[in-house]
């Protein structure tokens, strides 16, 4: 389960960076924040 959350977090952060590059700053920031919550510090939220 932890590994799956890390993959989802990585996808969210990468999508956020791509969104920022394309000009969707707010959506990119939201994706990055959600990715960080799911990933490194957020694993404990879901367990």
Residue pairs with C-beta under 8 A, 6 or more apart in sequence:
1 46
1 47
2 43
2 47
5 38
5 39
5 42
5 43
5 46
6 39
6 43
8 35
8 38
8 39
9 35
9 36
9 38
9 39
9 40
9 42
10 35
10 39
11 35
12 31
12 32
12 34
12 35
12 38
12 39
13 31
13 32
13 35
13 36
13 39
15 31
15 35
16 27
16 28
16 29
16 30
16 31
16 32
16 33
16 35
17 28
17 32
18 28
19 25
19 27
19 28
19 31
20 28
20 29
21 28
36 42
37 45
38 45
38 46
